[in-house]
């Protein structure tokens, strides 16, 4: 039986992605992105919903339109999340853009590959959040993959958890101690410990009660 994992990520603060930038100004129905062979240049298309007059979009060419939708095509010569994931051997199955955020759906062979992709995306996004993980063959009663509810944490609590994890605070042996992480966050050690304690409690509550 196949052992892949279906992944859905939400990306915020995305750099160098025309689709994300366009979604701040118009309502995007769908996004299609492809590379020019081995070239770093990328061609993308966004389908924009509208009523009546066709919107004018900078740095994109209208290639099709009807009464309710228009398709815009753009060339892009920088890396963005839409191309970084395929570079790791995992084609993107679906891309959605809304209010500057991206949602990517793809399949990875294992969690180690997902960690590598998340690390790549950290370089071009302010925030990478796992929205959904489904293991191949899983049923409704399968709890082998657990996803925390991001909305349960305040922005500060999530930042503390993410920074501590990224710096190796939870590794064994630790790669960073409380003082090092607190300095990175620009807070006192006591404040770091307080935020971390609350965040960990919320995280454990979700895992234990799920």
Residue frames as a rotation matrix with the C-alpha (Angstrom) as fourth column:
UNK 1
0.571 0.821 0.000 0.00
0.821 -0.571 0.000 0.00
0.000 0.000 -1.000 0.00
UNK 2
0.037 -0.523 0.852 1.19
0.392 -0.776 -0.494 3.54
0.919 0.352 0.177 -0.76
UNK 3
0.112 -0.094 -0.989 2.53
0.994 0.012 0.111 5.37
0.002 -0.995 0.095 2.28
UNK 4
-0.589 -0.388 0.708 2.46
0.506 -0.861 -0.051 9.01
0.630 0.329 0.704 1.13
UNK 5
-0.328 0.441 -0.836 1.09
0.784 -0.367 -0.501 11.94
-0.527 -0.819 -0.226 3.10
UNK 6
0.069 0.469 0.881 -1.33
0.794 -0.560 0.235 14.50
0.604 0.683 -0.411 1.63
UNK 7
-0.473 -0.414 -0.778 -0.29
0.814 -0.543 -0.206 17.96
-0.337 -0.731 0.594 2.88
UNK 8
0.437 0.531 0.726 -2.07
0.675 -0.727 0.126 21.31
0.595 0.435 -0.676 2.95
UNK 9
-0.398 -0.666 -0.631 0.00
0.899 -0.421 -0.122 24.33
-0.185 -0.616 0.766 4.01
UNK 10
0.826 0.516 0.228 -0.96
0.545 -0.835 -0.083 27.96
0.147 0.193 -0.970 4.55
UNK 11
-0.258 -0.966 0.003 1.78
0.964 -0.258 -0.065 30.53
0.064 -0.014 0.998 3.88
UNK 12
0.860 0.483 -0.166 1.74
0.501 -0.861 0.090 34.14
-0.099 -0.161 -0.982 5.10
UNK 13
0.580 -0.656 -0.484 4.13
-0.367 -0.740 0.564 36.98
-0.728 -0.149 -0.669 4.40
UNK 14
0.516 -0.329 0.791 5.11
0.671 0.730 -0.134 35.43
-0.533 0.599 0.598 1.07
UNK 15
0.072 -0.587 -0.806 8.03
-0.359 -0.770 0.528 37.05
-0.931 0.251 -0.266 -0.75
UNK 16
-0.665 -0.497 -0.558 8.52
-0.643 -0.001 0.766 37.04
-0.381 0.868 -0.318 -4.55
UNK 17
-0.706 0.501 0.500 5.19
0.593 0.804 0.032 35.44
-0.386 0.319 -0.866 -5.50
UNK 18
-0.940 0.340 0.042 3.06
-0.244 -0.751 0.613 37.33
0.239 0.566 0.789 -8.04
UNK 19
-0.279 0.894 -0.352 -0.03
0.345 0.435 0.832 35.25
0.896 0.111 -0.430 -7.26
UNK 20
-0.127 0.183 -0.975 0.11
0.992 0.007 -0.128 36.17
-0.017 -0.983 -0.183 -3.57
UNK 21
-0.851 -0.262 -0.456 0.69
0.283 -0.959 0.023 39.83
-0.444 -0.109 0.890 -4.42
UNK 22
-0.814 0.578 0.064 -2.19
-0.145 -0.308 0.940 39.93
0.563 0.756 0.334 -6.91
UNK 23
-0.199 0.790 -0.579 -4.57
0.693 0.531 0.487 38.36
0.693 -0.305 -0.653 -4.38
UNK 24
-0.624 -0.046 -0.780 -4.20
0.675 -0.536 -0.507 41.42
-0.395 -0.843 0.365 -2.15
UNK 25
-0.805 0.242 -0.541 -6.06
-0.358 -0.926 0.118 43.50
-0.473 0.288 0.833 -4.77
UNK 26
-0.224 0.732 -0.643 -8.36
-0.902 0.094 0.421 41.09
0.368 0.675 0.640 -6.64
UNK 27
0.293 0.417 0.861 -10.33
-0.684 0.721 -0.116 37.90
-0.668 -0.554 0.496 -5.97
UNK 28
-0.480 -0.587 -0.652 -8.44
-0.870 0.415 0.266 34.95
0.115 0.695 -0.710 -7.45
UNK 29
0.621 0.783 0.049 -10.41
-0.784 0.621 0.000 31.83
-0.030 -0.039 0.999 -8.35
UNK 30
0.895 -0.361 0.263 -7.45
0.334 0.932 0.140 29.62
-0.296 -0.037 0.954 -9.28
UNK 31
0.422 -0.850 -0.314 -3.66
-0.791 -0.515 0.330 29.66
-0.443 0.109 -0.890 -9.83
UNK 32
0.933 -0.246 0.262 -1.53
0.334 0.863 -0.380 27.63
-0.133 0.442 0.887 -12.28
UNK 33
0.542 -0.821 -0.176 2.28
-0.738 -0.566 0.368 27.75
-0.402 -0.070 -0.913 -12.19
UNK 34
0.883 -0.330 0.335 4.93
0.422 0.871 -0.253 25.99
-0.208 0.365 0.908 -14.28
UNK 35
0.145 -0.920 -0.364 8.67
-0.073 -0.377 0.923 26.30
-0.987 -0.107 -0.122 -14.96
UNK 36
0.729 -0.087 -0.679 10.24
-0.684 -0.129 -0.718 26.92
-0.025 0.988 -0.154 -18.37
UNK 37
0.599 -0.513 -0.615 12.00
0.065 0.796 -0.602 23.56
0.798 0.320 0.510 -18.41
UNK 38
0.220 -0.623 -0.751 15.21
0.950 0.313 0.019 23.73
0.223 -0.717 0.660 -16.34
UNK 39
-0.406 -0.342 0.847 15.22
0.288 -0.928 -0.237 27.53
0.867 0.148 0.476 -16.50
UNK 40
-0.814 0.104 -0.572 14.63
0.556 -0.152 -0.818 29.47
-0.172 -0.983 0.065 -13.24
UNK 41
-0.840 0.537 -0.079 12.00
-0.535 -0.793 0.291 31.50
0.094 0.287 0.953 -15.12
UNK 42
-0.729 0.669 0.148 8.38
0.472 0.647 -0.598 30.69
-0.496 -0.366 -0.788 -14.23
UNK 43
-0.775 0.615 0.148 5.14
-0.249 -0.512 0.822 31.25
0.581 0.600 0.549 -16.12
UNK 44
-0.832 0.528 -0.172 1.99
0.390 0.336 -0.857 31.60
-0.395 -0.780 -0.486 -14.05
UNK 45
-0.606 0.726 0.324 -1.69
0.046 -0.375 0.926 32.15
0.794 0.576 0.194 -14.69
UNK 46
-0.880 0.439 -0.181 -4.36
0.187 -0.029 -0.982 33.43
-0.437 -0.898 -0.057 -12.33
UNK 47
-0.446 0.835 0.322 -8.10
0.598 0.010 0.802 33.31
0.666 0.550 -0.504 -12.95
UNK 48
-0.989 0.025 -0.146 -9.73
0.083 -0.724 -0.685 36.42
-0.122 -0.689 0.714 -11.52
UNK 49
-0.199 0.980 0.031 -13.42
0.980 0.199 -0.009 36.67
-0.015 0.028 -0.999 -10.65
UNK 50
-0.928 -0.028 -0.371 -15.09
0.070 -0.993 -0.100 39.96
-0.366 -0.118 0.923 -11.48
UNK 51
0.068 0.973 0.219 -18.44
0.825 0.069 -0.562 41.46
-0.562 0.219 -0.798 -12.37
UNK 52
0.916 0.352 -0.191 -18.68
0.183 -0.792 -0.583 43.75
-0.357 0.499 -0.790 -15.34
UNK 53
0.772 -0.618 -0.150 -15.50
-0.575 -0.577 -0.580 45.69
0.272 0.534 -0.801 -16.18
UNK 54
0.685 -0.613 -0.395 -12.28
0.542 0.790 -0.286 43.66
0.487 -0.018 0.873 -16.46
UNK 55
0.876 -0.380 -0.295 -9.74
0.040 -0.554 0.832 44.77
-0.480 -0.741 -0.470 -13.83
UNK 56
0.676 -0.736 -0.037 -6.36
-0.265 -0.196 -0.944 46.08
0.688 0.648 -0.328 -14.94
UNK 57
0.920 -0.392 -0.001 -3.45
0.188 0.437 0.880 44.25
-0.344 -0.810 0.475 -13.29
UNK 58
0.535 -0.808 -0.246 0.14
-0.843 -0.530 -0.093 45.50
-0.056 0.257 -0.965 -13.39
UNK 59
-0.434 -0.897 0.085 2.85
-0.873 0.442 0.207 43.08
-0.223 0.015 -0.975 -14.55
UNK 60
-0.538 0.305 0.786 0.30
0.216 0.951 -0.221 40.58
-0.815 0.050 -0.578 -15.90
UNK 61
-0.853 0.194 -0.484 -1.27
-0.522 -0.345 0.780 40.17
-0.016 0.918 0.396 -19.34
UNK 62
0.024 0.934 0.357 -4.95
-0.556 0.309 -0.771 39.33
-0.831 -0.180 0.527 -19.87
UNK 63
-0.895 -0.400 -0.196 -5.07
-0.394 0.504 0.768 36.26
-0.209 0.765 -0.609 -22.15
UNK 64
-0.623 0.772 -0.127 -8.76
0.491 0.513 0.704 35.35
0.609 0.376 -0.699 -21.82
UNK 65
-0.927 0.374 -0.018 -11.93
-0.199 -0.532 -0.823 36.95
-0.317 -0.759 0.568 -20.49
UNK 66
-0.475 0.872 0.114 -15.69
0.616 0.237 0.751 36.54
0.628 0.427 -0.651 -20.35
UNK 67
0.229 0.665 0.711 -18.47
-0.020 -0.727 0.687 38.24
0.973 -0.171 -0.153 -18.37
UNK 68
0.942 0.273 0.194 -17.40
-0.201 -0.001 0.979 36.95
0.267 -0.962 0.054 -14.96
UNK 69
0.640 -0.759 0.120 -13.74
0.304 0.393 0.868 35.85
-0.706 -0.519 0.482 -15.17
UNK 70
0.802 -0.519 -0.296 -10.43
-0.533 -0.396 -0.748 36.83
0.271 0.757 -0.594 -16.72
UNK 71
0.778 -0.628 0.004 -7.22
0.590 0.733 0.338 34.85
-0.215 -0.261 0.941 -17.04
UNK 72
0.812 -0.582 -0.048 -3.94
-0.583 -0.802 -0.133 36.73
0.039 0.136 -0.990 -16.57
UNK 73
0.765 -0.636 -0.103 -0.50
0.604 0.763 -0.231 35.36
0.225 0.114 0.968 -17.43
UNK 74
0.825 -0.551 0.128 2.80
-0.563 -0.779 0.277 36.53
-0.053 -0.300 -0.953 -15.95
UNK 75
0.457 -0.793 -0.402 6.49
0.284 0.559 -0.779 35.67
0.843 0.242 0.481 -16.21
UNK 76
0.890 -0.143 0.433 8.53
-0.455 -0.331 0.827 35.41
0.025 -0.933 -0.360 -13.05
UNK 77
0.392 -0.827 -0.403 12.27
-0.092 0.401 -0.912 34.85
0.915 0.395 0.081 -12.69
UNK 78
-0.432 -0.502 0.749 12.48
-0.815 -0.139 -0.563 34.41
0.387 -0.854 -0.349 -8.89
UNK 79
-0.752 0.159 -0.639 11.90
0.308 0.942 -0.129 31.43
0.582 -0.294 -0.758 -6.63
UNK 80
-0.334 0.689 0.643 8.60
-0.887 -0.460 0.032 31.36
0.318 -0.560 0.765 -4.78
UNK 81
-0.356 0.199 0.913 6.71
-0.610 0.691 -0.388 28.68
-0.708 -0.695 -0.125 -2.80
UNK 82
0.684 0.720 -0.114 4.93
-0.535 0.390 -0.749 27.50
-0.495 0.574 0.652 -5.96
UNK 83
0.631 -0.523 -0.573 8.29
-0.464 0.337 -0.819 26.40
0.622 0.783 -0.030 -7.41
UNK 84
-0.307 -0.789 0.532 10.27
-0.921 0.106 -0.375 25.53
0.239 -0.606 -0.759 -4.28
UNK 85
0.199 0.449 0.871 7.98
-0.666 0.714 -0.216 22.57
-0.719 -0.537 0.441 -3.46
UNK 86
0.978 0.166 -0.124 8.35
-0.201 0.627 -0.753 20.87
-0.047 0.761 0.647 -6.88
UNK 87
0.253 -0.961 -0.113 12.13
-0.726 -0.112 -0.678 21.28
0.639 0.253 -0.726 -6.58
UNK 88
-0.408 -0.342 0.846 11.89
-0.864 0.445 -0.237 18.83
-0.296 -0.828 -0.477 -3.65
UNK 89
-0.971 -0.042 -0.234 10.30
-0.152 0.865 0.478 16.24
0.182 0.500 -0.847 -5.94
UNK 90
-0.543 0.833 -0.108 6.69
0.658 0.342 -0.671 16.92
-0.522 -0.435 -0.734 -4.91
UNK 91
-0.736 0.303 0.606 4.44
0.400 -0.528 0.749 18.45
0.546 0.794 0.267 -7.60
UNK 92
-0.857 0.507 -0.094 1.95
-0.243 -0.558 -0.793 21.01
-0.454 -0.657 0.602 -6.29
UNK 93
-0.663 0.676 0.323 -1.57
0.747 0.627 0.222 19.64
-0.052 0.388 -0.920 -6.78
UNK 94
0.424 0.843 0.331 -3.43
0.802 -0.519 0.295 22.83
0.421 0.141 -0.896 -5.93
UNK 95
-0.782 -0.601 -0.163 -2.54
0.617 -0.713 -0.331 26.50
0.082 -0.360 0.929 -5.33
UNK 96
0.419 0.893 0.167 -4.93
0.817 -0.451 0.359 29.05
0.396 -0.014 -0.918 -3.85
UNK 97
-0.759 -0.649 0.052 -4.26
0.585 -0.715 -0.382 32.72
0.285 -0.259 0.923 -3.16
UNK 98
0.396 0.900 0.181 -6.33
0.636 -0.411 0.653 35.06
0.662 -0.143 -0.735 -1.01
UNK 99
0.978 0.076 0.192 -5.55
-0.057 -0.794 0.606 38.36
0.198 -0.604 -0.772 0.73
UNK 100
0.327 -0.940 0.102 -1.81
-0.873 -0.341 -0.347 37.87
0.361 0.024 -0.932 0.22
UNK 101
-0.016 -0.278 0.960 -1.84
-0.680 0.707 0.194 34.33
-0.733 -0.650 -0.200 1.62
UNK 102
-0.260 -0.085 -0.962 -1.04
-0.835 0.520 0.180 31.14
0.485 0.850 -0.206 -0.28
UNK 103
0.314 0.316 0.895 -2.46
-0.664 0.747 -0.030 27.69
-0.678 -0.585 0.444 0.28
UNK 104
-0.275 -0.516 -0.811 -0.48
-0.918 0.392 0.061 24.81
0.287 0.761 -0.582 -1.26
UNK 105
0.601 0.446 0.664 -1.58
-0.586 0.810 -0.014 21.18
-0.544 -0.380 0.748 -1.52
UNK 106
0.093 -0.630 -0.771 0.86
-0.840 0.366 -0.401 18.38
0.535 0.685 -0.495 -2.38
UNK 107
0.978 0.198 -0.067 1.89
-0.148 0.883 0.445 14.83
0.148 -0.425 0.893 -1.48
UNK 108
0.061 -0.983 0.176 5.14
-0.973 -0.098 -0.211 13.90
0.224 -0.158 -0.962 0.29
UNK 109
0.054 -0.085 -0.995 6.55
-0.174 0.980 -0.094 10.38
0.983 0.178 0.038 0.76
UNK 110
0.081 -0.091 -0.993 7.30
0.882 0.470 0.029 10.91
0.464 -0.878 0.118 4.46
UNK 111
0.887 0.317 -0.336 7.48
0.456 -0.720 0.524 13.44
-0.076 -0.617 -0.783 7.29
UNK 112
0.024 -0.958 -0.287 11.22
0.599 -0.216 0.771 13.97
-0.800 -0.191 0.569 6.79
UNK 113
-0.528 -0.141 0.837 10.55
0.828 -0.305 0.471 15.30
0.189 0.942 0.278 3.28
UNK 114
0.527 0.798 0.295 7.84
0.653 -0.601 0.461 17.58
0.544 -0.050 -0.837 4.68
UNK 115
0.634 -0.371 -0.678 10.30
0.504 -0.468 0.726 19.00
-0.586 -0.803 -0.110 7.24
UNK 116
-0.461 -0.861 0.213 12.75
0.706 -0.211 0.676 19.76
-0.537 0.462 0.705 4.43
UNK 117
-0.238 0.471 0.850 10.07
0.783 -0.424 0.455 21.52
0.574 0.774 -0.267 2.39
UNK 118
0.789 0.555 -0.263 8.93
0.590 -0.569 0.572 23.53
0.168 -0.607 -0.777 5.42
UNK 119
0.188 -0.819 -0.543 12.52
0.580 -0.353 0.734 24.61
-0.793 -0.453 0.409 6.00
UNK 120
-0.637 -0.371 0.675 12.78
0.771 -0.280 0.573 25.74
-0.024 0.885 0.464 2.35
UNK 121
0.143 0.815 0.562 9.55
0.706 -0.482 0.519 27.71
0.694 0.323 -0.644 2.62
UNK 122
0.573 -0.007 -0.820 10.70
0.738 -0.431 0.519 29.40
-0.357 -0.902 -0.242 5.84
UNK 123
-0.473 -0.876 -0.089 13.29
0.706 -0.438 0.557 31.19
-0.528 0.201 0.825 3.69
UNK 124
-0.899 0.137 0.416 10.63
0.252 -0.615 0.747 32.96
0.358 0.776 0.519 1.60
UNK 125
0.133 0.985 0.112 7.65
0.238 -0.142 0.961 33.22
0.962 -0.101 -0.253 3.98
UNK 126
-0.381 -0.202 0.902 7.08
-0.724 -0.542 -0.427 34.83
0.575 -0.816 0.060 7.35
UNK 127
-0.288 0.394 0.873 4.84
-0.772 0.444 -0.455 32.00
-0.567 -0.805 0.176 8.53
UNK 128
-0.534 0.121 -0.837 4.32
-0.544 0.709 0.450 28.38
0.648 0.695 -0.312 7.41
UNK 129
-0.380 0.509 0.772 1.34
-0.808 0.224 -0.545 26.60
-0.451 -0.831 0.326 8.99
UNK 130
-0.981 0.122 -0.150 0.23
0.044 0.897 0.441 23.00
0.188 0.426 -0.885 8.46
UNK 131
-0.381 0.919 0.104 -3.51
-0.922 -0.385 0.032 23.07
0.070 -0.084 0.994 7.85
UNK 132
0.697 0.665 0.270 -4.03
-0.657 0.742 -0.133 19.37
-0.289 -0.085 0.954 7.19
UNK 133
-0.569 -0.795 -0.210 -2.09
-0.822 0.543 0.174 16.09
-0.025 0.272 -0.962 7.02
UNK 134
0.613 0.743 0.269 -3.66
-0.706 0.668 -0.235 12.85
-0.354 -0.046 0.934 5.79
UNK 135
-0.505 -0.811 0.295 -1.66
-0.601 0.576 0.554 9.62
-0.619 0.102 -0.779 5.57
UNK 136
-0.423 0.291 -0.858 -2.36
-0.773 0.378 0.509 7.26
0.473 0.879 0.065 2.66
UNK 137
-0.429 0.338 -0.838 -4.97
0.213 0.939 0.270 4.68
0.878 -0.063 -0.475 3.66
UNK 138
-0.999 0.040 -0.020 -6.06
0.009 -0.258 -0.966 6.64
-0.043 -0.965 0.258 6.75
UNK 139
-0.230 0.973 -0.036 -9.67
0.726 0.196 0.660 6.42
0.649 0.126 -0.751 7.93
UNK 140
0.309 0.442 0.842 -11.73
-0.166 -0.847 0.506 8.85
0.936 -0.296 -0.188 9.98
UNK 141
0.992 0.126 0.024 -10.67
-0.050 0.215 0.975 7.00
0.118 -0.968 0.220 13.11
UNK 142
0.367 -0.928 -0.065 -6.95
0.846 0.363 -0.391 7.09
0.386 0.089 0.918 12.30
UNK 143
1.000 -0.012 -0.024 -5.19
0.002 -0.862 0.507 9.46
-0.027 -0.507 -0.862 14.72
UNK 144
0.427 -0.903 0.035 -1.61
0.869 0.421 0.262 8.62
-0.251 -0.081 0.965 13.68
UNK 145
-0.582 -0.553 0.596 -1.21
0.679 -0.734 -0.019 12.14
0.448 0.393 0.803 12.26
UNK 146
0.289 0.653 -0.700 -2.26
0.916 -0.401 0.004 14.99
-0.277 -0.642 -0.714 14.55
UNK 147
-0.372 -0.341 0.863 -2.49
0.633 -0.774 -0.033 18.63
0.679 0.534 0.504 13.46
UNK 148
-0.526 0.126 -0.841 -2.63
0.733 -0.435 -0.524 21.43
-0.432 -0.892 0.136 16.00
UNK 149
0.519 0.749 0.413 -5.19
0.841 -0.535 -0.086 24.20
0.156 0.392 -0.907 15.62
UNK 150
-0.500 -0.783 0.371 -3.15
0.728 -0.612 -0.310 27.34
0.470 0.115 0.875 14.89
UNK 151
-0.052 0.576 0.816 -6.04
-0.051 -0.818 0.574 29.54
0.997 -0.012 0.072 16.01
UNK 152
0.717 0.312 -0.623 -5.71
0.539 0.318 0.780 28.20
0.442 -0.895 0.060 19.57
UNK 153
-0.055 -0.850 -0.524 -2.48
0.968 -0.174 0.181 30.18
-0.245 -0.497 0.832 20.02
UNK 154
0.783 0.126 -0.609 -1.92
0.054 -0.989 -0.135 33.91
-0.620 0.073 -0.781 20.17
UNK 155
0.869 -0.495 0.004 0.54
-0.082 -0.154 -0.985 35.27
0.488 0.855 -0.174 17.61
UNK 156
0.214 -0.824 0.524 3.15
-0.929 -0.338 -0.152 35.67
0.302 -0.454 -0.838 20.35
UNK 157
0.323 -0.042 0.946 2.70
-0.566 0.792 0.228 32.13
-0.759 -0.609 0.232 21.68
UNK 158
0.935 0.044 0.352 3.01
0.239 0.655 -0.717 30.69
-0.262 0.754 0.602 18.19
UNK 159
0.670 -0.736 0.103 6.12
-0.408 -0.480 -0.776 32.80
0.620 0.478 -0.622 17.53
UNK 160
0.145 -0.607 0.781 7.70
-0.969 0.072 0.236 31.51
-0.200 -0.791 -0.578 20.75
UNK 161
0.552 0.126 0.824 6.97
-0.139 0.989 -0.058 27.87
-0.822 -0.083 0.563 19.85
UNK 162
0.973 -0.120 0.197 8.20
0.218 0.200 -0.955 28.28
0.075 0.972 0.220 16.29
UNK 163
0.514 -0.825 0.234 11.39
-0.668 -0.556 -0.495 30.12
0.538 0.098 -0.837 17.25
UNK 164
0.181 -0.420 0.889 12.24
-0.841 0.402 0.361 27.64
-0.510 -0.814 -0.280 20.02
UNK 165
0.707 0.144 0.692 11.73
0.128 0.937 -0.326 24.71
-0.695 0.319 0.644 17.65
UNK 166
0.936 -0.334 0.112 13.71
0.054 -0.178 -0.983 26.32
0.348 0.926 -0.148 14.83
UNK 167
0.338 -0.854 0.396 16.66
-0.828 -0.469 -0.306 27.08
0.447 -0.224 -0.866 17.13
UNK 168
-0.126 -0.395 -0.910 16.79
-0.061 0.919 -0.390 23.52
0.990 0.006 -0.140 18.47
UNK 169
-0.351 0.036 0.936 15.46
-0.886 -0.337 -0.319 24.22
0.304 -0.941 0.151 21.97
UNK 170
0.550 0.683 0.480 13.53
-0.790 0.612 0.035 20.92
-0.270 -0.398 0.877 21.95
UNK 171
0.453 -0.455 -0.767 16.36
-0.417 0.652 -0.633 18.86
0.788 0.606 0.105 20.48
UNK 172
0.850 -0.266 0.455 18.30
-0.345 0.371 0.862 16.33
-0.398 -0.890 0.224 22.53
UNK 173
-0.306 -0.219 -0.926 20.87
0.868 -0.463 -0.178 17.51
-0.390 -0.859 0.332 23.29
UNK 174
0.693 0.628 -0.354 19.58
0.482 -0.769 -0.420 21.08
-0.536 0.121 -0.836 23.12
UNK 175
-0.075 -0.688 0.722 21.08
0.955 -0.259 -0.147 23.33
0.289 0.678 0.676 20.46
UNK 176
-0.431 -0.008 0.902 19.76
-0.064 -0.997 -0.039 26.45
0.900 -0.075 0.429 22.25
UNK 177
-0.659 0.213 -0.721 18.89
0.749 0.268 -0.606 27.26
0.065 -0.940 -0.336 25.85
UNK 178
0.336 0.906 -0.256 16.22
0.926 -0.367 -0.085 29.56
-0.171 -0.209 -0.963 27.30
UNK 179
0.152 -0.347 -0.925 18.50
0.209 -0.904 0.373 32.59
-0.966 -0.251 -0.065 27.34
UNK 180
-0.841 -0.530 0.108 19.53
0.183 -0.090 0.979 32.16
-0.510 0.843 0.172 23.69
UNK 181
-0.426 0.767 0.480 15.94
0.862 0.183 0.472 31.84
0.275 0.615 -0.739 22.47
UNK 182
0.439 0.590 -0.678 14.79
0.786 -0.617 -0.028 34.74
-0.435 -0.521 -0.735 24.67
UNK 183
-0.283 -0.638 -0.717 17.49
0.090 -0.761 0.642 36.96
-0.955 0.117 0.273 23.18
UNK 184
-0.904 -0.011 0.428 16.40
0.422 0.140 0.896 36.00
-0.070 0.990 -0.122 19.67
UNK 185
-0.030 0.990 0.135 12.82
0.938 -0.019 0.345 36.94
0.345 0.137 -0.929 20.56
UNK 186
-0.540 -0.263 0.800 13.89
0.099 -0.963 -0.250 40.14
0.836 -0.056 0.546 22.29
UNK 187
0.582 0.738 0.341 12.25
-0.354 -0.149 0.924 39.25
0.732 -0.658 0.175 25.62
UNK 188
-0.131 -0.583 0.802 13.43
-0.991 0.051 -0.125 38.30
0.032 -0.811 -0.584 29.11
UNK 189
-0.863 -0.241 -0.445 13.99
-0.248 0.968 -0.044 34.66
0.441 0.072 -0.895 30.00
UNK 190
-0.796 0.599 0.085 11.04
0.096 0.264 -0.960 34.72
-0.597 -0.756 -0.268 32.40
UNK 191
-0.025 0.797 -0.603 8.73
-0.744 -0.418 -0.522 36.09
-0.668 0.436 0.603 29.68
UNK 192
-0.371 -0.189 -0.909 9.94
-0.832 0.502 0.236 33.44
0.412 0.844 -0.344 27.23
UNK 193
-0.987 -0.048 -0.150 9.36
0.023 0.897 -0.440 30.65
0.156 -0.438 -0.885 29.75
UNK 194
-0.525 0.850 -0.045 5.89
-0.178 -0.161 -0.971 31.98
-0.832 -0.501 0.236 30.59
UNK 195
0.076 0.541 -0.838 4.78
-0.952 -0.211 -0.222 32.15
-0.297 0.814 0.499 26.92
UNK 196
-0.555 -0.378 -0.741 6.32
-0.640 0.763 0.090 28.75
0.531 0.524 -0.665 26.18
UNK 197
-0.963 0.201 0.181 4.60
-0.010 0.641 -0.768 27.12
-0.270 -0.741 -0.615 29.15
UNK 198
-0.129 0.975 -0.180 1.16
-0.435 -0.219 -0.874 28.37
-0.891 -0.034 0.452 28.08
UNK 199
0.068 0.112 -0.991 1.76
-0.998 0.028 -0.065 27.41
0.020 0.993 0.113 24.43
UNK 200
-0.810 -0.426 -0.404 2.96
-0.424 0.900 -0.101 23.92
0.406 0.090 -0.909 25.34
UNK 201
-0.744 0.604 0.287 -0.06
-0.060 0.368 -0.928 23.38
-0.666 -0.707 -0.238 27.58
UNK 202
0.174 0.824 -0.539 -2.40
-0.725 -0.263 -0.637 24.32
-0.667 0.502 0.551 24.72
UNK 203
-0.180 -0.336 -0.924 -0.49
-0.915 0.402 0.032 22.03
0.361 0.852 -0.380 22.37
UNK 204
-0.972 -0.231 -0.039 -0.56
-0.194 0.888 -0.416 19.05
0.130 -0.397 -0.909 24.77
UNK 205
-0.409 0.899 0.155 -4.28
-0.331 0.012 -0.944 19.60
-0.850 -0.437 0.292 25.46
UNK 206
0.263 0.504 -0.823 -5.00
-0.940 -0.059 -0.337 19.24
-0.219 0.862 0.458 21.75
UNK 207
-0.429 -0.531 -0.731 -2.85
-0.699 0.707 -0.103 16.12
0.572 0.467 -0.675 21.36
UNK 208
-0.985 -0.031 0.167 -4.08
-0.143 0.679 -0.720 14.32
-0.091 -0.734 -0.673 24.48
UNK 209
-0.321 0.945 0.062 -7.78
-0.216 -0.009 -0.976 15.06
-0.922 -0.326 0.207 23.92
UNK 210
-0.173 0.250 -0.953 -7.78
-0.976 -0.174 0.132 14.39
-0.133 0.953 0.274 20.15
